Every structure is written in structure tokens, then in C-alpha cells.
């Protein structure tokens, strides 16, 4: 096949851009899924900080703010699954700070969320980060939206909402989620796994919401 004339190729590219517009998930720049500056903003630091929440060490590579927050929302709520590749290095770095495990276990999505999205965001991130996700947790009770709830209300909202599979018994587990806020969901996941006989080593997330008076990088 003869190559397309440049003018024809440019016209086709322009038509595709009109039919399927693309914009940067981090800053809205046109004609790119993620610009170079926003991609650089997702690079994990050399030292991955951690915080202890609910008796669990949680390692998070990024602060859930600015570019990281926008890209995670686009990945999770807008179906832009290709962004998982750009987010994966941050999760891989956080996982690398957690110590050895025999199973990387994602916090599960509800059945309704899986139907709505058509994919499991945390599992996809784990795979892109080079891990093999184990489905050892399932949602057994629906909980309300956590947004706007106090720390205590969040913990009460998710209490008893998860159950671990018998296959969790005897395994050293690292929990994985996209974002941690108060740690209530991770604490519930750890409780369910420990009840099934697992040893929960730590948790890893792409990002963590900033604490008042402290930046994530300074933890």
C-alpha cells in the first residue's frame, strides 16, 4: 500500500481528534492522555513515607492532591484505564517498601461498582505494578459513601463489610488500595484477613490524603 500523502494523513488525524478528543488527565492540555509534566509529577520519591493507621503500616508514594488526585479520579471514575501504566510506578514503589509477602491482596470493589465500571481499578493497578493480585477479600455488606464522614463514622460505616476467603489462612499479606484517607477501609480489610488466619504485613497505596499540618513527603 502506498503511504498516505501528508495532507491526507493530517486531515485524518484532525478528524479523529474531533471525533475522539483527548486531553491530559492531569491538566487538561489537549491532544494527549497525559502530558510530560503531569507524568513527571506522578514519579514516586526515592524514600516512600508511611503512616500507622489502625495498627497497620500504610506506605503511600504520592499525596492525593493536584495532578495525582486528578489522574486517579480519571482512571477510576472516567474509565481511562490506560492511565494505570502511569500510576503503576508509584504503587510499585509503595509495595517495595512493605516487606515480603506471599499474597498481594487488593481491597475489593463492590459488585455494583464492577458492573458500573467494567473493571476492578485496584486489581488493574496491582497488575501494572508487576504484582499478582489475589482475590482473598469480598464485600459482604454494603456501606455508605465515605465522603464527608468523620474518622469514627468511617470506621463504623465499613465495620463488618468484608470477609476473607479460607485460602488466606497462613499467608503473609500486603494489602493494596488506590488511596488511603483515615485507613478505615484498610483496617477492616486487615481485620477480615486476620480473622481468616492471615498475617497482614502492611498496606500499599498509590496516594494518601494530606494530614493537617504535614506534607506526605515529610512523614
C-alpha positions in Angstrom: 0.0 0.0 0.0 1.3 3.4 -0.9 1.9 5.8 2.0 -0.7 8.5 2.6 0.1 11.9 1.4 1.0 14.2 4.4 -2.1 16.4 3.8 -4.4 13.4 3.8 -2.7 12.0 6.9 -3.1 15.3 8.7 -6.7 15.6 7.7 -7.4 12.1 9.1 -5.7 12.9 12.3 -7.7 16.1 12.7 -10.9 14.2 12.0 -10.1 11.6 14.6 -9.2 14.3 17.2 -12.7 15.9 16.6 -14.5 12.5 16.9 -12.4 11.2 19.8 -10.9 14.2 21.6 -8.1 13.6 24.1 -6.9 15.7 26.9 -4.4 15.4 29.7 -5.9 13.8 32.8 -3.7 16.0 35.0 -4.0 19.5 33.5 -6.5 19.3 30.5 -3.9 20.1 27.9 -5.4 18.9 24.5 -4.3 16.0 22.3 -2.5 13.9 25.0 -3.7 11.5 27.6 -1.0 12.6 30.0 1.5 15.4 29.3 5.2 15.1 30.2 4.9 17.5 33.1 2.0 15.6 34.7 3.7 12.2 34.1 6.7 13.6 35.9 4.5 14.7 38.8 3.5 11.0 39.3 7.1 9.8 39.7 7.5 8.3 43.2 10.0 9.7 45.6 13.1 7.7 46.5 12.0 7.3 50.1 8.5 6.1 50.4 6.9 7.5 53.6 4.5 5.6 55.7 2.0 6.3 58.5 0.5 3.9 61.0 -3.3 3.8 60.8 -5.5 1.4 62.8 -2.5 -0.7 63.8 -1.3 -1.1 60.2 1.7 0.4 58.5 0.5 2.1 55.3 3.0 3.0 52.6 1.9 5.6 50.1 4.1 7.1 47.3 2.1 10.2 46.4 0.0 12.9 48.1 -3.6 12.7 47.0 -3.7 16.3 45.7 -3.2 18.2 42.4 -2.1 16.0 39.5 -2.2 12.7 41.4 -5.7 13.3 42.5 -7.0 14.3 39.1 -5.3 11.3 37.4 -6.6 8.8 39.9 -10.1 10.2 39.6 -9.9 10.0 35.8 -8.6 6.4 36.0 -11.2 5.3 38.5 -14.3 7.3 37.6 -13.9 8.2 33.9 -12.9 4.7 32.6 -9.4 6.0 31.4 -7.8 2.6 32.1 -4.6 3.4 30.1 -3.6 5.8 33.0 -2.9 2.7 35.1 0.5 2.5 33.4 1.5 6.0 34.6 0.2 5.3 38.1 1.8 1.9 38.4 5.4 3.1 39.3 4.0 4.8 42.4 2.2 1.7 43.6 5.2 -0.5 42.8 7.4 1.8 44.9 5.0 1.6 47.8 4.8 -2.2 47.5 8.6 -2.3 47.5 8.6 -0.6 50.9 6.2 -3.1 52.5 8.5 -6.2 53.0 8.0 -9.7 51.8 4.6 -11.3 51.3 3.1 -14.4 49.8 0.0 -12.6 48.5 -0.8 -9.0 47.4 -4.5 -8.5 48.2 -6.5 -5.6 46.7 -9.3 -4.0 48.7 -12.3 -5.3 46.7 -14.8 -3.3 44.7 -18.5 -3.9 45.3 -20.3 -5.9 42.7 -22.3 -2.7 41.7 -19.0 -0.8 41.1 -17.6 -3.6 39.0 -20.7 -3.6 36.8 -20.7 0.2 36.5 -17.0 0.5 35.6 -16.5 -2.8 33.8 -13.1 -3.4 35.6 -11.6 -3.5 39.0 -9.3 -0.5 39.4 -7.1 -1.7 42.3 -6.5 -5.1 40.7 -5.6 -3.4 37.4 -3.1 -1.1 39.2 -1.6 -4.0 41.0 -1.0 -5.9 37.8 0.5 -2.9 36.1 2.8 -2.5 39.1 4.1 -6.0 38.5 2.2 -7.8 41.2 -0.2 -10.7 41.1 -3.4 -9.7 42.8 -5.1 -12.3 45.0 -8.9 -12.1 45.4 -8.9 -13.1 49.0 -11.5 -10.5 50.1 -15.1 -10.0 49.2 -17.7 -7.4 50.2 -20.4 -9.0 52.3 -22.3 -5.8 53.4 -22.9 -2.6 51.5 -21.6 0.6 53.1 -22.4 4.2 52.6 -20.3 6.6 50.7 -17.3 7.5 52.9 -17.0 11.1 51.7 -17.9 13.7 54.3 -17.8 11.2 57.2 -15.7 11.7 60.3 -12.9 9.2 61.2 -15.1 7.5 63.7 -18.1 7.4 61.3 -15.9 5.9 58.6 -14.8 3.1 60.8 -18.3 2.4 61.9 -19.6 2.6 58.3 -17.2 -0.2 57.0 -17.1 -2.4 60.1 -18.0 -6.0 59.2 -18.3 -5.2 55.5 -15.5 -7.5 54.3 -14.9 -11.3 54.6 -11.7 -13.2 53.7 -11.5 -16.5 51.9 -10.3 -19.6 53.7 -7.3 -19.6 51.3 -6.0 -16.6 53.3 -5.0 -18.8 56.2 -1.3 -18.9 56.8 -0.4 -16.3 54.2 1.7 -13.2 54.7 -0.4 -10.5 53.0 0.2 -7.0 51.8 -3.0 -5.0 51.2 -3.3 -2.7 48.2 -5.6 0.2 47.5 -5.6 3.3 45.4 -5.9 6.0 48.1 -5.9 6.0 51.9 -7.7 8.7 53.9 -8.3 7.6 57.5 -7.3 4.0 57.0 -10.8 2.7 58.0 -11.2 0.5 54.9 -7.7 -0.9 55.1 -8.3 -1.6 58.8 -11.5 -3.5 58.0 -9.6 -5.5 55.3 -6.8 -6.3 57.7 -9.4 -7.4 60.4 -11.1 -9.8 57.9 -7.8 -11.3 56.8 -6.5 -11.8 60.3 -9.8 -13.4 61.3 -9.2 -15.9 58.5 -5.7 -16.7 59.7 -3.6 -14.4 57.6 -0.7 -12.3 58.7 -1.1 -8.8 57.4 2.4 -7.4 56.8 1.5 -3.8 55.7 -0.6 -1.9 53.1 0.5 0.0 50.0 -1.4 2.7 48.2 -0.7 4.9 45.2 -1.6 8.0 47.3 -2.6 9.3 50.7 -4.7 12.3 51.6 -2.6 15.0 53.2 -2.7 15.2 57.0 -3.4 18.6 58.5 -0.1 20.4 59.3 2.0 17.8 57.5 3.0 17.0 53.9 3.2 13.4 52.9 6.8 13.8 51.9 7.7 14.7 55.4 6.2 11.8 57.2 
